[in-house]
Amino acid sequence: MAGPVQLAPGSLALVLCRLEAPSDAEEPSGRAVFRAFRRANARCFWNSRLARAASRLAFQGWLRCGVLLVHAPPASLQVLRDAWCRRALRPPCGFRIRAVGDVFPLQMNPIAQAQFIPLAEVLCCAISDMNAAQLVVTQESLLEHLMKHYPGIAIPPQDILYTTLGTLIKERKIYHTGEGYFIVTPQTYFITNTTPQGSKRVQADESCAVPTCITYLDTESCIQ
């Protein structure tokens, strides 16, 4: 198991306050606020140390409560601390700086993954990717896709692949037409002749018995 990972080491937090209350449409992104802050201090040509330190800043994160996290080499961060103490640190346009402080590194304990990956899950992911790429999904092309894009997966024998695909069809997770295999989505419908009078359209995710004759319609890609 991997050891703990330190997140956001060597960072400063700037607690910002808007000068005017913005509408939702005017709310800037964290990166936009960061660029405005760096630009404001990089233009302090009379203070070359601050201008140089600002140019070395990197965006670390943005909290919706108005906290900007920045990262830089230790010497550059110290220049920003000193500028804040002397009231020389300039805020981004439209804001004022309420507080500046060091951020203690967060510790993340990685969660170990199991070596076993369910074949059905892998097949659904592969079919979904191939559908999105408009590739024809046959059993042969599916195996080729697995070998190319899932190098750590043991390629299943033909009989196991056939059985697993059949199970996924019965569970209505995929369907098969003359054009290959497709993922069942909320936009997928099937039409079945349940009565002599005609056909009945039912959503694919409804809980009912699988009819004997099914035609799938995908309203997103117009596949039938």
Buried (B, 14 or more C-beta within 10 A) or exposed (E): EEEEEEEBEBBBBBBBEEEEEEEEEEEBEBEEBBBBBBBBBBEBEEBEBBBBBBEBBEBBBBEEEBBBBBBBEEEBBEBBBBBBEEEBBBBBEBBEBEEBEEBEEEEEEEEEEEEEBEBBEBBBBBBBBBBEEEBEBBEEBBBEBBEEEBEEEEEBEEEEBEEBBEBBBEEBBBBBEEEBBBBBBEEBBBBBBBEEEEEEEBEBEEEEEEEEEBBBBBEEEEBE
